Amino acid sequence: MARVRLLLALLLAALVIPASAAGASAYTNVLRTYEQTGTVPACRFSTAQLESALKGIDTYGAQYFADFSNAIEAALAARAAGSCDSHAAGGQAATGAAGAPGGAPPGPTARFGPITASSAAGVPAPIIVMGALGAVLGLVLLVVGALSVRRREPGWAAAWRHSWSEASWRAAGTWEELLDWLKPER
């Protein structure tokens, strides 16, 4: 029995460790930075990390959140243009007349806000109704569960159990009759 427990513990550890390591992927890091700042700083991530993050965008994200992929592509273009060379060389890179590395005019920094604007509206009524129904159902299940633990069952629960058993028995009988009717005669 101890071997089985050890094997299960090792299996669980083997499943948990890759999941935690996958959480710190390049895509996750770049996305977290983009969500916090609204931009993808070209010099904060390597070209390999940016390309990995770009490959991590699925079809849905590419279609509906194109601004994120555009920000990654802009960061890759800035790295390719050499804008991070000044950081690597300690700020000794040549700047052009406009003050940007390589003489390119400084472009506007894109800052994106939330996708949807907040409103003063409350919680929609259908959500409140679904929550209330879920709470009532949970309470009923809790009461029935507590009574079944004490080996007491309300009359309506016994009636429902009997009705479902009867319906199941009749449906099985009808199914068997249908199968018998479909069999070829010999």
DOBA-207161 format. One record per atom (N, C-alpha, C, O, CB): x, y, z; residue in one letter. Coordinates in steps of 0.2 Angstrom, whole numbers, plus 2048, in hexadecimal, padded with zeros to 3 digits. Glycine has a CB too. Example, Ala and Ser with C-alpha at 12.3 -4.5 7.8 and 13.67 -1.06 7.14 Angstrom:
% residues 2
8427E4827a 83E7EA827a 8427F0827a 8477EF82Aa 8397EA82Da 8407F5823s 8447FB824s 840800827s 843806828s 8467FD81Ds 
% end
This chain:
% residues 186
8047FA800m 800800800m 804806800m 80380B7FDm 7FB800806m 80A806803a 80E80C804a 81180D7FDa 8138137FBa 81480B809a 8138087F9r 8158097F2r 81080C7EEr 8128107EAr 8178027EFr 80A80A7EFv 80580E7EAv 8048157ECv 8048197E8v 7FE80A7ECv 8058177F3r 80581E7F5r 80B8217F2r 80A8277F0r 80481E7FCr 81081E7F2l 8168227F0l 8168237E8l 8188287E6l 81D81D7F1l 81381E7E5l 81281E7DDl 80E8247DCl 80F8287D7l 8108187DAl 8088247DFl 8038297DEl 8068307E0l 8058357DCl 7FD8287E2l 80A8317E5a 80D8377E7a 8128397E1a 81283F7DFa 8118377EDa 8168357DFl 81B8367D9l 8178387D3l 81983D7CFl 81F8307D8l 8128357D1l 80E8367CBl 80B83D7CCl 80B8417C7l 8088317CAl 80883F7D2l 8058467D3l 80B84B7D2l 8098507CFl 8028467DAl 81084A7D5a 81684F7D5a 81884F7CEa 81A8557CBa 81C84C7D9a 81884A7CAa 81A84A7C3a 81584E7BFa 8178527BAa 81B8447C0a 80F84E7C1l 80A8527BDl 80A85A7BFl 80885E7BBl 80384F7BEl 80B85B7C5v 80B8627C8v 8118667C6v 81086C7C4v 80A8627D0v 8178637C6i 81D8677C5i 81D86A7BDi 81F86F7BDi 8238627C5i 81B8667B8p 81B8697B1p 81686E7B1p 8178737ADp 81A8637ACp 81086D7B4a 80B8727B4a 80D8797B7a 80C87E7B4a 8058707B8a 8118797BCs 81387F7BFs 8198827BBs 81A8887BBs 81687E7C7s 81D87E7B8a 8228807B4a 81F8847ADa 8228887ABa 82787B7B2a 81A8817ABa 8178837A5a 81488A7A6a 81388E7A2a 81187F7A2a 81288C7ADg 80F8927AEg 8138987ADg 81189E7ACg 80C8927B5g 81A8977ADa 81F89C7ACa 82289C7A5a 82789E7A4a 82489B7B1a 81D89B7A0s 82089B799s 8218A2797s 81F8A779As 81A897795s 8248A3791a 8258A978Ea 81F8AD78Da 81E8B378Da 82A8A9788a 81A8A978Ay 8148AC788y 8108AF78Ey 80E8B578Ey 80F8A7785y 8108AB794t 80D8AE79At 8118B479Dt 80D8B979Ft 80D8A879Ft 8178B479Cn 81B8BA79Fn 81A8C079An 8198C579Dn 8238B879Fn 81A8BF794v 8198C578Fv 8128C7790v 8108CD790v 81A8C3788v 80D8C3790l 8068C5791l 8058C8798l 8018CD798l 8018BF791l 8088C679Dr 8078C97A4r 80A8D17A3r 8078D57A6r 80B8C67A9r 8108D17A0t 8138D879Ft 80E8DC79Bt 80D8E279Ct 81A8D879Ct 80B8DA796y 8078DD791y 8008E0795y 7FE8E5794y 8058D978By 7FE8DB799e 7F88DD79De 7F98E27A2e 7F58E67A3e 7F58D77A0e 7FF8E27A5q 8018E77AAq 8028EE7A7q 8008F37AAq 8068E57AEq 8068EE7A1t 8098F479Ft 8058F7798t 8058FD797t 8108F479Dt 8028F2795g 7FF8F478Eg 8048F4789g 8028F5783g 7FC8FB78Fg 80A8F278At 80F8F2785t 8138EB786t 8138E978Bt 8138F8784t 8178EA781v 81C8E4782v 8238E8781v 8258E977Bv 81B8DE77Cv 8268E9786p 82D8EC786p 8328E7782p 8338E2783p 8308EE78Dp 8358EA77Ca 8398E6778a 83F8E477Ca 8418DE77Aa 83B8EA772a 8428E8780c 8488E6783c 8488E2789c 84C8DF78Cc 84C8EC785c 8418E178Cr 8408DD792r 8418D5790r 8428D1795r 83A8DE795r 83F8D378Af 83F8CC788f 8438CB782f 8458D077Ef 8378CA786f 8468C5782s 84A8C377Cs 8468C2776s 8408C1777s 84F8BD77Es 8498C2771t 8468C076At 8438B976Bt 83D8B8768t 84B8C1764t 8468B576Da 8438AE76Ea 83D8AE772a 8388AA771a 8498A9771a 83D8B2778q 8378B277Cq 8318B5778q 82C8B3779q 8398B6783q 8338BA775l 82D8BE771l 82B8B976Cl 8258B976Bl 8308C476El 82F8B6768e 82D8B1763e 8298AC766e 8248A9763e 8328AF75Fe 82B8A976Cs 8278A476Fs 8208A6771s 81B8A2771s 82B8A1775s 8208AC774a 8198AF776a 8158B0770a 80F8AF770a 81B8B6779a 8188B276Al 8148B3764l 8118AC761l 80B8AC75Fl 8188B675Fl 8158A7762k 8138A1760k 80D89E765k 80A899763k 81989C75Fk 80D8A076Bg 80989E770g 8028A176Fg 7FD89E773g 80B89F777g 8018A676Bi 7FA8A976Ai 7F68A4766i 7F88A2760i 7FB8B0767i 7F08A2769d 7EC89D765d 7E88A1760d 7E88A775Fd 7E789976Ad 7E489E75Ct 7DF8A1757t 7DB8A675At 7DA8AB757t 7DC89C753t 7D88A475Fy 7D38A9762y 7D68AF765y 7D48B5763y 7D08A5769y 7DC8AE768g 7E08B476Ag 7E28B9764g 7E28BF764g 7E68B276Eg 7E48B575Fa 7E68B9759a 7E18BD756a 7E28C2753a 7EA8B4754a 7DB8BA756q 7D58BE753q 7D28C3757q 7D18C9755q 7D08B9751q 7D28C275Ey 7CE8C7762y 7D38CB766y 7D18D1768y 7CA8C3766y 7D98C9766f 7DE8CD76Af 7E48CF766f 7EA8CE768f 7E08CA771f 7E38D2760a 7E88D375Ba 7ED8D875Ea 7F38D875Ca 7E58D5755a 7EB8DC763d 7EF8E1765d 7F58DE769d 7FA8E1769d 7EB8E676Ad 7F48D976Cf 7F98D5770f 7FE8D376Bf 8048D476Cf 7F68D0774f 7FC8CF766s 8018CD761s 8048D275Ds 80A8D275Bs 7FD8C875Cs 8018D875Cn 8048DE759n 8098E175Dn 80E8E375Bn 7FF8E3757n 8088E1764a 80D8E3769a 8138DF769a 8198E2769a 80A8E4770a 8128D8768i 8188D4768i 81C8D5762i 8228D5762i 8168CC769i 8188D675Ce 81C8D7756e 81F8DD756e 8258DE753e 8178D6750e 81D8E2759a 8208E9759a 8268E875Da 82B8EB75Ca 81B8EE75Ca 8268E4763a 82C8E3767a 8318E0763a 8378E1764a 82A8E076Da 82F8DB75Fl 8348D775Bl 8378DC756l 83D8DB755l 8318D1758l 8338E0753a 8368E474Ea 83B8E9751a 8408EB74Ea 8308E874Aa 8398EC757a 83E8F075Ba 8448ED75Ca 8498F075Ca 83A8F3761a 8448E775Er 84A8E3760r 84E8E2759r 8548E3759r 8488DC763r 84B8E1754a 84E8E074Da 8518E674Ba 8568E6748a 8498DD748a 84E8EC74Da 8518F274Ba 8578F474Fa 85A8F974Da 84B8F874Ba 8588F1754g 85E8F2758g 85C8F775Eg 8618FA761g 8638F5754g 8568F8760s 8548FC766s 8578FA76Cs 8588FE771s 84D8FE766s 8588F476Dc 85B8F1773c 8628F1773c 8658EF779c 8588EA774c 8668F276Ed 86D8F376Ed 8708F8773d 8758F7776d 8708F4767d 86C8FD774s 86E902778s 86E90077Fs 872902784s 86A909778s 8698FC781h 8698F9788h 86F8F4789h 8728F478Fh 8628F5789h 8708F0784a 8768EB785a 87D8EE785a 8818EC788a 8768E677Fa 87E8F4781a 8848F7781a 8858FD787a 889901787a 8858FA77Aa 8808FD78Bg 880902790g 87E90978Eg 88190E791g 887902793g 87A90A789g 878910787g 87C914782g 87C91A781g 87691578Dg 88191077Fq 88691377Bq 884913773q 88891476Fq 88D90F77Bq 87E911772a 87C91076Ba 87B917768a 87991C76Ba 87590C76Aa 87C917761a 87B91E75Da 87491F75Da 87091B75Ba 87E91D757a 87292675Et 86B92875Dt 86B92D758t 870930756t 86992B764t 86592D754g 86593174Eg 863938750g 86393A756g 86092E74Ag 86193C74Ba 85F94374Da 858943751a 857948754a 85E946746a 85493E750a 84E93F754a 84E93C75Ba 84A93D75Fa 84993B750a 85493A75Dg 855937763g 854930764g 85592D76Ag 85193B768g 85292C75Fa 850925760a 85692175Da 85A924759a 84A92375Ca 85891B75Fp 85D91875Cp 85C917755p 857915753p 85E911760p 862918751g 86291774Ag 85F91D746g 85E91C740g 85E911748g 85D922749g 85A928746g 853927745g 85092C741g 85D929740g 84F922747a 848921746a 84492674Ba 846926750a 84691A747a 83F929748p 83B92D74Dp 838929752p 835923751p 836931749p 83792C758p 83492875Dp 82D92775Cp 82992C75Ap 83592B764p 82A92175Cg 82391F75Bg 81F920761g 822920767g 823918758g 819920761p 814921766p 81491A76Ap 814915767p 80D923764p 81491A771t 813914774t 80C913775t 808917778t 81791577Bt 80A90D773a 80390B773a 80290877Aa 80590477Da 80290576Ea 7FD90C77Dr 7FA90A784r 7F3908783r 7EF90C781r 7FB90F789r 7F1902785f 7EB8FF784f 7E78FE78Bf 7EB8FC790f 7EB8F8780f 7E190078Bg 7DD900792g 7DA8F9792g 7DB8F578Eg 7D9906792g 7D58F9796p 7D18F2796p 7CD8F1790p 7CB8F678Dp 7CC8F279Cp 7CC8EB78Ei 7C88EA788i 7C18EC789i 7BE8EF784i 7C88E2787i 7BE8EC78Et 7B78EE78Ft 7B78F4794t 7BB8F3799t 7B28E8791t 7B38F9793a 7B38FE798a 7AE8FC79Ea 7A98F879Da 7B0905795a 7AF8FE7A4s 7AB8FD7A9s 7A59017A9s 7A59067A6s 7AF8FE7B0s 7A08FE7ACs 7999027ACs 7979017B3s 7998FE7B7s 7948FE7A7s 7919057B4a 78E9057BBa 7899007BBa 7869007C1a 78B90C7BCa 7888FC7B6a 7838F77B7a 7858F17BCa 78A8F07BDa 7828F37B0a 77F8EF7BFg 7808E97C4g 7818E37C0g 7828E27BAg 77B8EA7C9g 7808DE7C4v 7808D77C2v 77A8D57BEv 7748D77C0v 7818D27C8v 77A8D27B8p 7748D17B4p 76F8CC7B8p 7718C87BCp 7768CE7ADp 7698CD7B7a 7638CA7BAa 7648C27B9a 7638BE7BEa 75D8CC7B8a 7658C07B3p 7668B87B2p 76B8B57B6p 76B8B07B8p 7678B77AAp 7718B97B7i 7768B67BBi 7748B67C2i 7768B17C6i 77C8BB7BBi 7708BA7C5i 76D8BA7CCi 7698B47CCi 7698B17D1i 76A8C17CEi 7648B37C7v 75F8AE7C8v 7638A77C7v 7618A37CBv 75B8AE7C2v 7688A67C3m 76C8A07C3m 77089F7CAm 7708997CCm 7718A07BDm 7728A47CDg 7768A37D3g 7718A17D9g 77289D7DDg 7798AA7D5g 76B8A47D8a 7668A27DDa 76389B7DDa 7638977E1a 75F8A77DDa 7628997D6l 7608927D5l 76688D7D7l 7648887DAl 75F8917CEl 76C88F7D6g 77288B7D8g 77288A7DFg 7748857E2g 77888E7D5g 7718907E3a 7718907EAa 76B88B7EDa 76D8887F2a 7708977EDa 76588C7EAv 7608887ECv 7618807EBv 76087C7F0v 75988A7E9v 76487F7E5l 7658787E4l 76B8757E8l 76A8707EBl 7688777DCl 7708797EAg 7758777EEg 7738767F5g 7758717F9g 77B87C7EFg 76E87A7F8l 76B8797FEl 7678737FFl 76786F803l 76787F800l 7638727F9v 75F86B7F9v 7648657F9v 7628617FDv 75A86B7F3v 7698657F5l 76D8607F5l 77185F7FCl 7728597FEl 7738617F0l 7738657FFl 776864806l 77186180Bl 77385D80Fl 77886B808l 76B86380Bv 766860810v 76585980Ev 765855813v 75F86480Fv 764857808v 763850806v 76984C808v 76984680Bv 76184F7FFv 76F84F807g 77584B809g 77684A810g 778845813g 77B84F806g 77484F814a 77484F81Ba 76F84A81Ea 771846823a 77385681Fa 76984A81Bl 76484581Dl 76683E81Bl 76583981Fl 75E84681Al 76A83D816s 76B836813s 771833818s 77282D819s 76D83680Cs 77583881Av 77B83681Fv 778833825v 77A82E828v 78083C821v 772836828r 76F83482Er 76A82E82Cr 76682C831r 76B839831r 76A82C826r 765826824r 75E828824r 75A824825r 767820828r 75D82E824r 756831823r 75583481Cr 75983781Ar 754836829r 74F832819e 74E835813e 747838813e 742835815e 74F82F80De 74783E810p 740841810p 73C83D80Bp 73E83A807p 74084980Ep 73583E80Cg 73083A808g 73183C800g 7308387FCg 72983B80Ag 7328427FFw 7328447F8w 7398427F5w 7388407EFw 73284C7F7w 73E8417F8a 74483E7F5a 7438377F4a 7468347EFa 74A83F7FAa 7408337F8a 73F82C7F7a 73A82B7F1a 73B8277EDa 73B8297FDa 7358307F0a 7308307EBa 7348317E4a 73382E7DFa 72B8357ECa 7398367E4w 73D8377DEw 7418317DCw 7428307D7w 74183E7DFw 74482E7E1r 7498297E0r 7458237DDr 7478207D8r 74C8267E6r 73F8227E0h 73A81C7DDh 73881E7D6h 73881A7D2h 73481B7E2h 7368247D5s 7348267CEs 7398257C9s 7388237C3s 73282E7CEs 7408277CBw 7458277C6w 74781F7C5w 74881D7BFw 74B82A7C8w 74681B7CAs 7488147C9s 7428117C4s 74480D7C0s 7488107D0s 73C8137C5e 7378107C1e 7378127BAe 73780F7B5e 7308137C4e 7398197B9a 73A81B7B2a 7408187AFa 73F8167A9a 73B8237B2a 7458177B2s 74B8137B0s 74980C7AEs 74B80A7A8s 7518137B5s 7458097B2w 7438027B1w 73F8017AAw 73F7FD7A6w 73F7FF7B7w 73A8067AAr 7358067A4r 73980879Er 737805798r 72F80B7A5r 73E80D79Ea 74180F798a 746809796a 746807790a 746815799a 74980579Aa 74D7FF798a 7487FA795a 74A7F7790a 7507FC79Ea 7427F9798g 73E7F4795g 73B7F678Eg 73B7F2789g 7377F3799g 73A7FC78Dt 7387FF786t 73E7FE781t 73C7FC77Ct 736806787t 7447FF783w 7497FE77Fw 74A7F777Dw 74C7F6777w 750801783w 7497F3782e 74A7EB780e 7447E977Be 7467E5777e 7497E7787e 73E7EC77Ce 7397EA778e 73B7ED771e 7397E976Ce 7327ED77Ae 73D7F3770l 73F7F576Al 7447F1766l 7447F0760l 7427FD76Al 7497EF76Al 74F7EB767l 74C7E4765l 74E7E2760l 7547EA76Cl 7477E1769d 7447DB767d 7407DC760d 7407D875Cd 7407D876Cd 73D7E2760w 7397E375Aw 73D7E4754w 73B7E274Ew 7347E975Bw 7437E7754l 7477E874Fl 74B7E174Dl 74E7E1747l 74C7ED750l 74B7DC751k 74F7D674Fk 74B7D3749k 7457D2749k 7507D2755k 74F7D0745p 74B7CC73Fp 7497C6742p 74C7C3746p 7507CB739p 7437C473Fe 7407BD741e 7437B873Ee 7467B8739e 7387BD740e 7437B2742r 7477AC73Fr 7427A773Er 7447A173Cr 74C7AA744r 
% end
